[in-house]
Every structure is written in structure tokens, then in C-alpha cells.
Amino acid sequence: MLAEALEHLVAGIVSHPDEVSVKDKDLRRGRLLEVRVHPEDVGKVIGRQGRTAQSLRTVVAALAG
């Protein structure tokens, strides 16, 4: 569920929404959601000073409960 929500959020930000993919990995330290986007969209996902990426982390953490 979290991977789908994150994919939907990122697809709304980028110029190439068809090239967004999110992988869900379970690691020893916890869960990892890996986002892949078109190279032209990397800056949009990261944002200025990483603010967009941090906001995405905050939303996903709130959804995770």
C-alpha cells in the first residue's frame, strides 16, 4: 500500500509519470522504498535543499502510522 501511495505522489510531481517505479525492500534495519524516475525528473523529486524528498518521507511515515 505504501509503495503504491508513494508512486502516485511522485507521478504527480514528475514530467514522465510513466517512468516512475517504486520497489519495496525489507532490510535488517527496516523497510526501504526505492524510487526510480527518469533522469530529467530527479531534481524535481529531490527538490531545493531536499525539501520535496523530505516532505515525501513525512507523508509516507504518516501513512505507515
URURFEN-V615838 format. One line per field, one symbol per residue. ss: DSSP state (a for helix, b for strand, c for the rest). psi: psi as a letter, one per 30 degrees, with the letter a starting at -180 (. if undefined). burial: 1 if it has 24 or more other ideal C-beta (glycine too) atoms within 12 Angstrom, else 0. Layout:
ss=???
psi=???
burial=???
//
This chain:
ss=caaaaaaaaaaaacccaaacbbbbbbbccbbbbbbbccaaaaaaaacaaaaaaaaaaaaaaaaac
psi=eeeeeeeeeeffelfiffgkkkkjkklefakkjkkklkeffeeeeelkggeeeeeeeeeeeeef.
burial=01100110111011000001010000000000101010001001100000011001100100000
//
